[in-house]
Amino acid sequence: MNIVLILSIAVIWLFSIFTFAKWRYRSKAHNGGISFSILRDGVTNSFVAGTAVILLVLVFYLI
């Protein structure tokens, strides 16, 4: 049961990363500052790191 819950959390986390990156890309395109790799953006990296910490705490709590 815990494995299924952990995997579903990981899938939701990956989906949120790509959704956030897509939002950042549209935001930058609207403002005229399109970067080639939105996944190397500083704000996106901060989002990924912050949510990864929350995810790891949640996984360790479930184990």
Secondary structure as UniProt FT lines:
FT   HELIX           2..31
FT   HELIX           38..40
FT   HELIX           42..62
//
